[in-house]
């Protein structure tokens, strides 16, 4: 199960739903819906265009780019 670095010192896991494909091959790209667990522990941490490091144990396996934020607890508003 991959972890997502929502802060420099905080990673969380998530439920992941791949869109349009059944499995993501190493080095591949896809669109996915991601539901982070305990979002109240790291509010205001997501915005469109943000890149998040994805790791498994201590190995970085990729990055996620936020295309949209649907949870208002997680969405950061500038202003």
Protein Blocks (a to p, Z undefined) as FASTA:
>chain_A
ZZddfbfkbccddddddehiabdcehiacddddddehkllmghkbcehiacdddehjbcf
bdcddfbdfbfklpcceZZ
